[in-house]
Amino acid sequence: MATKARKELVCIAQFTAKPGKEDELINSLHSLMEPTHKEKGCIRYELNQRDDDPRIVTFIEKWASKAVFDKHCSMPYIANYFQNVAPQLVEKQDVSIHTEILP
């Protein structure tokens, strides 16, 4: 039987840029990386761009617990991104929460 992580949380946040806004979206998301990497409980926070559709950019995140993830979501730079930046650059977004299946 596979074992699941007990406390850690994985978030996959996928954003589809509005046409012609790919570079602006990447730059805006990239600016979130440095402060996020400094947050307590951040295990992984990486930004990826799809090879077959450069409009799609995805964060793969891993957090020590749901509590630290919730704190991350309330950080001013994250709130600002979702309230003020994303509406200008993002056509579609999908943020999903996962539990890691351990080896």
N, C-alpha and C positions, 0 to 999 in steps of 0.2 A: 504494500500500500504506500502510495506517495505521501510524503510529509509536506505540509504547508508551513510557511513562515508564520510564527505566532504573533509577532508584534509589527514587523515592518510592513510598510505600505508601498505599493508601486503605482505610479500615476503615469498614464500615457495621454499626453495633451497634443492633439493634432489640429493644425490650423491650415486652412486653404486661403491663400492670398487672393485678394481681388486682382483681376487682370492688370498686369503692369506694376503691381505693388510688391512683387516678390522680394526685391532687395530691401525695400523699406521694412517689410515684415521681418526679414532675417535680422536686420540691424536692430530693430526694436526688441526682438526676443533675445538677441545676443547680449544686449545691455542688461538683461535680468540675471545673467549667469554669475557675474562676479559677486554681487551682493548675496545671491542665493547660496553660492558655494560657502559663504562665511556663516550661514545660519547653522545653529546647533541642530543636529539630527539629520542634516542633509548627507545622504550617503552617495547619491548619484544624481546628477542633473546635467544631462547632455542634450545638445541640439542637433537634429539631423534633418537633411533635406532629401526628399524622394528623388531617385535617379530618373524614374520614368515620368515624373510630373513635378517640375521644380516649383510649382505653386504650393506644394504641400510640404510643410515644415512640422517636425514632431519633436517634442520634448519627451525623453524617457527619464523618469524620476524615481528615486527610491529614497524613502524616508524611514527614520528609526521607529516612528509610531504615527498613528492617526493624529494624535495631539500636536506633534511638531509639524505635520503636514497642514493641519488646520491653522496653526500659527503662521506658517509660510503664506497661506492663502490670504491672510489678513494684513500682511506686510504692506506698507504704503506703496511701494513700487509695483507690487503685484496688483493691488486694487486699482492703481492708476492705469496700469496697462489694460485691464479688462474694461474699465469705465471710460477711458479717454482715447486710448491708442487703438485697441482692437476694432472698434466700430469703423475707424477710418481705413483700416488695412485688410481686415479679415472678411472673407465671403462666407465661410463656414468654419465651425470649430466643433471638436468632439473631445471632451475630457472624460476619461474613464479611470476607475480605481480598480486595482488588481491585488491579488495575494500571490506571492511567489511560490512556485512548487519547487521544493528544495531537491538537490541531487541525492 
